[in-house]
Amino acid sequence: MNLFDNVPTNLPSELVEVLAEGQSVRIERIVSTGHTTEPGTWYDQEQDEWVVVLKGEAKLSFDDGEPVTMKPGDHLLIPAHRRHRVEWTTKKEPTLWLAVFFEKVSGTFLAE
């Protein structure tokens, strides 16, 4: 499978596809076509999330910090329970994300 194959261009809601998962890790391909998080809603996840934008653009907001605009190649680590939301994804083209959800074992993250 190629991550860039079969990317829909118009969706009623985000498309989330689980590519692989194990006991403490899940890898998802997410496709957004102008989608946002519902107003007043925040993601508050049990696992850490590392996310990268492969195509398109998006803006994430955090309840404890500055918003982050992401373009292709931009990635970030969202620690468990850091409340965040998607403010916007571009309507010009699908935004293609790769997200890895995992439980931190010990130590610190290398790329924060």
Buried (B, 14 or more C-beta within 10 A) or exposed (E): EEEEEEBEEEEEEBBEEEEEEEEEEBBBBBBBBBBBBEEEEEBEBEBBBBBBBBBBBBBBBBEEEEEBEBEEEBBBBBEBEBBBBBBBBBBEBBBBBBBBBBEEEEEEEEEE
